[in-house]
Amino acid sequence: MLATELNLTTARRKIVSFIKKSVEVSQAEGVVLGISGGIDSAATAYLCTEALGSRRVRGLIMPDLRATPDQDVKDARLVATELCIETMEIDIAPIHKAYMKSLEPNRLAEGNLRARIRMSLLYYHASLMNRLVAGTGDRSELLIGYFTKYGDGGVDILPIADLYKTEVRRLGEVLGINRRIIAKRSSPRLWPGHIAEEEIGSTYEVVDEVLGLKFDESLSDSAVAAKAKIDRDKLEAILSRYKASKHKRQMPEICKLRD
């Protein structure tokens, strides 16, 4: 549990204003986003629609039908139907297979490739329609680097990236998102059976509490471990993800040749 809870009504208002301003300043016609059937993309879709209206939001549903559960596709369609937003469904399996004709198989690399295929499709449609790509990543994933660089991390705006995963779930209740989607175990679906918490090694409740204590309250590692009531090994496993993923949160470093 987070020590400091955000006022979700205020957060919702600020996010909606952020989306409106971002589109206006960019002189874009609206946004494009991937809708996966999970809570992050559902919340982002609801907020974008609230900010811009359904006609200025396009959702892409991009399963790899060899790896994505049918329920995820159904939940993505449900979100789009409830919001009355235009969607396009693209099975990325044939695109992935075309790449793999020339590449060496590797589960992690192929998973990241799937994320980058989805990013390319989003930007293709954004370019066609003069729209921004709205990212769906949250603060938990951003801080521990649980996203693919130039995949789901390749976006124009990040509306919910200052909300921890547990806060996004709470906001989902405020927004009226289907409870099955809110409660669903998170997964980027980069390979069959992929579950985020299993790969991370901790639940999002634990991850969020650790990150909140460390980065919002600026506590020492020992104080975080004591307050969160977790052992140092689990704490280090979470914080090591933050340290190792620093490059994902920055622009590429330039070799400076001029003063």
NORQUI-V727533 format. One record per helix or strand of 3 or more residues. SS is the DSSP state (a for helix, b for strand). FROM is the first residue (numbers start at 1). TO is the last residue. If there is no record, write none. Layout:
# NORQUI-V727533
ss = <SS SS>
from = <FROM FROM>
to = <TO TO>
This chain:
# NORQUI-V727533
ss = <a b a a b a b a a b a a a a a a a a>
from = <8 31 39 54 57 70 86 93 107 132 139 165 179 196 204 221 232 246>
to = <25 34 52 56 61 83 89 100 129 135 144 175 183 200 216 228 244 249>
